[in-house]
Amino acid sequence: MEDLEELLRRRALTEDDARPEAVARRRARGGRTARENVADLVDEGSFVEYGRYAIAAQRGRRTVEDLQAATPADGMLAGTAAIDGHPAAVLAYDYTVLAGTQGALGHLKKDRLFELIERLALPVVFFAEGGGGRPGDTDHPVVSSLHVRAFALWAKLSGHVPRIAIVHGRCFAGNAVIAGCSDLIVATRSTSIGMGGPAMIAGGGQGEVAPDDVGPVDVQTKNGVIDVLVDDEAQAVEVTRRLLGYFRPAVPDRDAPAGDQGLLRTLVPERARRAYKLAPIVEALADTGSVTHLRPRFAPEMATALARIEGRPVGVIGNNTMYAAGAITSAAADKAARFLQLCEAFGLPVVSLIDTPGIMVGPKAEATGLVRHASRLLLAGAALTVPTVAVVLRRGYGLGAQAMAFGSLHEPLLTVAWPSAHLGPMGLEGAVRLGLRKELEAIEDEEERERRVREVTALAQENARALNAAQLFELDDVIDPAQTRDLIARTLDAAAHTGNGGGAPRGTRRYVDSW
């Protein structure tokens, strides 16, 4: 029984109750402990922990008793669990232990878990807060530590299993890489993420920077690093549970509640130049309460969201006319292309809501590398094997509309348009000015010249109506907007029935780009 008593004593040292001062400091800063976060995320009693008794590799300068008391689990919890009844893996850096830094045994624990995750194909949630590599581990002689395998193993899981990082507080260097290689990052408002923390910044000759100023959320939401911003860790766990649900096998439910589909007839203005919010359309098409908008402040002219339609998880891309008139910029193309990779990797059908004047033009746009970035969206669309549906809401012009339709209006399983939609090889007024250039140059009076442009543009507008495109079978159908949800669902039914609903064949090497 002495052995059992020693085990229980040692086990107690790994619990939060054994370190009240460290826990109090954590809570004073508005945070929860790693064990509290894991307990909140996983189903009660389901967590199988690995490496609970590991301690920091600092025996050369600290007593074992001190390390057992102060560095439980070497500052990182790791194990398997069930989340909402489904198997998963969970890892969490413990900021109360040496600021959540990455220790020698912690790296070995990650290696062990990452290999298990690959073998068991487990989705992963990783609480990534922490200060990066730990220089104070002295037990194992190293020069560079660049032989550590954890980052390679983590990156190799891309496209194999869904990986969600949760970040609260400070997340620097190697911890930031863990987050950055994830499929989705959920962050709280107190987060600061950076590839280098204050010490590294100062060491690089860039002066003193406060930790919270390195990469605050106001910066990291606008630049696209953070996918979902939440208030606190409790909300982060709640959102993460919802995100994991999108990557589980579809359970069709024709009775899933949805909003009044008749409202879709009123949400798009008929005037081509009048902007409108896209989010209400996405939320009306989806099952009630099932939409999660991703990276909403980055490239807001392109919307990306995860949702459900009749119980089936889907990815949604769409042009948001509230910004840049819904034109496709370099950032918008990057945002959508990366999202399509995510959907392809995990078998999510994609719905594209099109209202774009095309790809952004002009010297400023080209200075962003537009030729390459815009082409990235076409490449990502062409690589899709998951079911796709395209809906032209109002304007579908030029290569931008083709990119939104995955390369061609005949590429999706179904391409439909709403009655007020117009389509063309480029913006209509631009096409008129280009096509009538010599005629317009011959008109000396500027007012008369512009009147002629308006006159011919009006004729082109009439010809560009969706019904005319449908008459030539450029579209599959023109529909009452209230039919959209049902037609999407029936198309996904057909794809599932034929077995063509699940993305790339198992074993195909896919990865989800970090950007």
N, C-alpha and C positions, 0 to 999 in steps of 0.2 A: 504493500500500500504506500510505502514511502515514495516509490516511483510515480504513482498516481498523484500523490500530493504535490510532488515537484512539478508534474505536468500541469496540474491545475493552477499552481502558483505562477508558473511561466506563462500559461495561457491568459491569466488575469492581467499580466503585464502588457499584453498586446491590446487590451481593450481601452476605450477612451477614459473609463473611470480611474485608470491607473495614473493618468496625467492631467489632473484637474487644472493646473495652471496653464498648460499649453492649450487645453480645450477652451478655457476662459478667454485667453488672448484671441483665439480664433473667432469665438462668438462676439467678442467686442468689436471685431472688424466686420461683423455682419455675415460671417461665413458659417457653414456647417462642417463637421468633420468628415473625413473620407468614409468612415464606417456609417455615419448617418446618411450620407448620400447613397451609398450602396444599399443600405437597408430600405431606403425609400424607393429605390428603383426596382429591386428584385422582389419576387414573390416570397412571402415569409417562409423561412426555413429551407429555402432552395439553394443558398449560396454554399458552394464547395470551395473553400479557400486553399490556395497553393502558397507555400512559403511564409506562413504566418510567423514562424520563429526565426526568420532571417534577421540579421542585425547588420548595421553599417560595418564596412570593412575597415575599421579603425582601431583594431586591437593593439596596434603598435604604439598608440598614444593615449588610449582610454581603456579603462577596465571593462571587462566583459559585463560586469554587473551594471555599470553605467550605460553601456550600449543596450543591454536588454531593457533597461528602464526608459531610455530616452530615444531609441531608434527602432521601435517595433516594426516588423515586417520590412525592414530597410526602407521605410517610407513609401511603400507601394502595396496596395491591396490588389490581389489578382485571383480570379477563379471563374468557375462556371456557375450558372444559375438558371432560373426560369424567370421570364419577364412576361407577365400576362399569360402565363401558361405555356410559353414557348421557350425552348432552349436558347441560351445566349452565353456570351462571355463578358465579363466586366473587369476592368482594370481602373485603379484610381490612385493617383499620387496623393500622398498625405502631406499637406502643407505644414502640419504641426510637427513634422519630422524633418529637420534640416531644410526647411522651406521647399519641400517637395522636390528636392534635387534628385538626379538620377545616379543611384549608387551602383557599385559593382554587382552586388547580388540582385539588385533590382533589374539590372539588364538581363541577368540570367533568368530571372522570373519571367520577364517579357518574352525572351527567346522560347522558353518552355510553353507559355500560353499561346504564343503566335503559332507554334507548330501544332498544338492541339486544335486551335481554331481552324487551321487549314485542314487537318485530318477530319474534323467533325463538321466542317462547314457552318460554323457558328457565327451569327451576327455579333458585333462587338460594340460595347459602349466603353469609352475611355475618358475618365475625368482627368484632364491633362494639365491642370494647374501646377506650376512649379518653376524653379529657377534654372533648369538646364543641368549640365554636367556638374558633378560634385568633385572638386579638386581635393577635398580633405580625406578621401579614402586612400589609405597608405599601406594596407596589408598586402596588396598585389602590386609588384613593381610594373610600371608602365612608362612608356615614353609619350605616346600619342593617344592611346585608346581608340585609334581609328579602326582597329580590327573588330570592334563590337558589332555583332550581327543584327541587333534588334531593329535598326532602322531599315535594313534591307528586307528582313522578314516581314516587317509591318507594311512596307511598300508593296511587297509581292502579294499581299492579300487583296490589293486593289482589284476590283472587278470579280473577286471570288466570293467575298462575303460583304454585306453592308457594314460600314464602320462609321460610327457617330462619335465625335469628340464633344465633350462638355467642358467649357472653360469658364472659370470664375476667378477673379483676381488676376494675379500676375502669371504669365505663361511665356517663358523665354527660352531661346536656344533649342536644345534637344526636345524639350517639352512642346515648344511651338511647332517643331517638325512633326511630332506625333499628331498634333491638331491639323497641321497643314496637309498632311498626307491622307487625312480622313476624307470620307465621302461628303460628310456634312459637319459643320461646326455650329453648335448651339452655345451662345455666350451670354453672360449676364452683363448688366450695365456697368458693373465695377471692373470689368475685364481690361487688361492691357496685354496685348500679344505682340511679341517682337522676336526676330531672329537673333537679336543680341540684347541682353539686359544692360543695366546701367554700368556695371563693371567693364563689360566688353566695349561699350560705347566710349567710355572714358579711356580705356586702353588703346582704342583706335584713334585717339587724339581728337575726339569730337566733343569734348567737354563733359560737364556734369548734366545728366538728364534724370529727372525724378522717375521712379519706376512706373508710376501711373501715367506718365507723359510719353512713354516709349511708343505704344501703339494702342491708344484709347479707342473705345468703340465708335466714337464719332468718326474717326478715321477709317477703322477697319470694317464698318458697315458700308460706307460710301465706296470703298475700293474693292469690295466683293469678298474679303477674307471671311467674314461672318455670314452664315446662311440665315440663321434665325436669332434675333435679339430678344432676350427675356429679362424680367425684372430681377430674379434671384434664382438660387439653386433649386428650390422647390418647383418653380415654374419650368426650369430647364429639364428637370426629370420628367415632368408631365409632358412637355413637348417631345422629348426624346421617345417616350413610350408611344406617342402618336406616330412619330416618324418611323419607328421600327415596324409599326403595323402596315405601312405601305409596301414593305418588302416581304411580307408573308404571302403564302398562296392565296389567290383570289377566292372569295366566297360570294358568288353572285347572289343578289337579293333584289328581286324586282319590286319588292315592297319598301325598299329603303326610302325614307322620307326625303322630299326635295321641295324647293320653293315653287311658287306659282309660275309655270313656264310661260304663261301669257305675258308676264312682265318683260320677257325678252324682246317682245315686239316694240317696246318703248325705250329701250336702253341705248340704242344707237341713233344719233341724230342723222337725218337724211342729208343735211348739208355736209359736203365732203370736208370742209375746212373747220368744222366745229369739233373740238376735242371732247372726249368723254372718258369716264373711268372704266377700266376693263375689269377690275376686281369684282364688281357686282354681277357681271356676266358669268365669270368663272364660278362664282358662288351659287348662282342660280342654276347652272348646268349640273353642278355636283350635288352629291348627297348632302343634306343639311349638316353643317358643322364639320365637314370632312376636309376642308381646304387648308393647306399650309403654304403660305407664300414664302418663297426663298429669295434671298438677296434683294429685297424690294428697293433698297436705296442705291444699289449698284446698277448702272445702266438701266434706269427706270423705264426707258423707252421699250424695253423688252421684259415681259412678265414671265416668270417661271413659277410653277406651283405643283405640289403634289395634292391629289384629291381622290375621291371615289365617285364612280358613277354606277349606280345600282350595285353597290358593294365592291365592285372591282377597283383596285388601285390603278390610277392613271397618272401620267405626267402631262402637264399643260404648258404650252408656250403660247405667247400672244403678244401682239404689238399694242403698246400703250400710247395712245395718241396724245395723252397729256404731256408727253415729253418728246421733243424733236419730231412731232407729228407722227410718231410711230415708225420713223425711218430706222433702218438698220445701220448702226454705227459699229465701229470696231469692238467696243466694249459689249454692245448688245449681241453681236455675233459670237463673241467668246462666251458670254453668259449662256446663250441658248445651246451652243455646240457642246459645252461641258455638261449641261443638263441632259442633252440627248444621249451622251455617253453613259450617264448614270442610269437612265431609263433602259437603255440597251443592255447594260451589264446585268441588270436584275429583272429583266423581262416585263417592264412596265409599258403598256400601250401608251401612245402619245397622241394628244389632241392639239392641233394647231389652230389658233384663232387669228385670222389674218385681217389686218387693216393697215396697210403700209403704202406710202408713196414710192417705196423702193429703197435701194441702198443709198445711204447718205453720200452726197457728192461735194466736191469743192476742194481747194488746196489744203484747208485746215483738216478736213477729213482724211485726205490722202497722207498727210504728215503723220497720222497715227498708224500707218501700215495697213490701211483699209483693204488693199488688194488681197493681202494674205489673210487678214482676220475675217473678212466677209466670206472668203472662200472656205474658211474653216467650217462655217455653218453648212455649206453645201456638202462638204466631205462627211461631216457627222451625220447629216440626213441620209446620204447615200449608203452609209454603213449600217443603217437600221435594219433589223430583221423583225422587230416587234410590230404589232399591228398599229397602223396610223390612220388618223382621220383629220381632214383639213376642212375648215369652215371659213369662207370668205365673208366677213361681217359687213364690210363696206368697200374698201379700196384694195385692189390686188394688182399692183403695178410692177412691171419689170422683173429684173433678176431678184429683187428683194422678195417679191411674192413667190417666185419659184423656190427660193431658198427656204421660205417659211413652209412651203408645200413639199419639202424634202427633195427638191430638184425639178419637179414637174407636177402639174395638176393631176396627172394620171399616175403618180407614184403612190399616193396614199390608197388604202383600201377603199375609201370613200372620200370624194371631194364635193362639197356642196356650197352654195352661196345663199345669203339672205336676199330678199327681193330688191333692196335698195343698193346692192353691191354693184360695183363697176370694175372692169378689168381691162388691162392694156399692156402693151410691151414696154411702156414707160409712162410717166405722168402725162396726162392728156394735153395740158397747155404746152409743156415742153415739146411734145411730139408735133403739135401744130406749128410751133415756131420753127422747129427743125424742118418739117416737111414743106412749109410754105416760105422758106427763107428768102428765096429770090423774089417771090411775089410781094412779100412784106417789105423788102428793101426798095421795091419799086414805088411804094406808096409814100409820098413825101410828107403828108400831113400825119403827125404822130397820133392825134386823136382818131383819125380815120384808120390808121394802122392797127391801133389797139382795139377799135370796134370790130375790125375784121378778125382779129385773134379771138375775141369773145364769141363771135358768130360761129366760127369754124370749131372752136372748142365745144360749144354747145351741141353742135352736130356730132362731134366725136363722143361727147358724153352720152348722147342718146344711143349711139352705136355700141358703146362700151358696156351697156347694161348686161347684167348677169344672164337675163333671159336670152339675149342674143348670143352670148357665149355658149349657153346650154343648147341652143338650136344647132350649133355647129359641134356639139358634143365635146367642147373644151372642158365642161363641167359634167359631173354625174347627175346633178339635180339642183334646182333652185327650190328652196323650201320655206315654209312658214317658220319663223324663228322658234315658235313654240314646239316644233317637232324635233329640234336639234338634239336634245338629251336622249329622246327615244331612239333616234336614228343612230347615234353614237353607240348606245347600248346594244342595239340589234346587230350592228356591225361587229362589235366585240364578241357577241354571242357566236356569230359565224366563224370568226377567227379561232375561238376556243374550240368550237365543234370540229373544225378540220385539223386541230392540233397545231395550227400555225399561230400560236399566241404567246410564245415564251422566250423570244430573244435567241441569242446565239447558242448552238449546240454545246452541251456540257463538255468541258475539256478545251474549248476554244479559248485561246489566250486573249483576254480583254483587260483593259485597265481604264480607270476613270481619271482623266487628267486632273491635276491639282487645281488648275485654273479654268 
